[in-house]
Amino acid sequence: MDSNSDHWLTRVELAGRLKLPPKTLAEWASKGAGPRFAKIGRFCRYKLSDVIDWEEAQFKDDPKSAA
């Protein structure tokens, strides 16, 4: 793993990466869904390497499910 994949993202930065509103990430976090995050004080931070792992896990491997 390269060192660039081990820095922390804010919720706003991650929302920009995923093209989602930050509120969606907050809702996912409250439901225990979405990428793994750390609570640092009152702030949520996402480690980029965890985000990349989560993104990869979102792909469906079943070719029958392809549209």
C-alpha positions, -999 to +999 in steps of 0.1 A: +000+000+000+014+034-009+016+062+017-009+083-003-037+059+005-032+062+042-043+098+048-075+110+064-105+125+046-132+147+061-168+138+055-170+167+030-139+155+011-153+119+010-187+132-002-169+150-030-150+119-040-182+098-041-204+126-056-228+124-027-242+149-002-223+148+032-257+142+048-258+108+031-226+098+047-239+109+081-270+088+076-250+058+066-227+062+096-258+063+119-270+031+104-236+014+105-233+014+067-208+030+044-171+031+048-154+026+081-147+058+100-130+071+131-145+095+155-118+120+165-133+144+190-166+154+175-153+149+139-156+118+117-126+110+096-122+083+069-089+067+062-084+067+024-072+030+024-104+020+041-125+040+017-107+023-013-114-011+003-151-003+008-154+011-028-139-022-042-164-042-021-193-024-037-188-041-071-211-070-078-191-101-089-222-120-102-222-115-141-260-123-140-266-091-120-251-069-147-276-047-166 
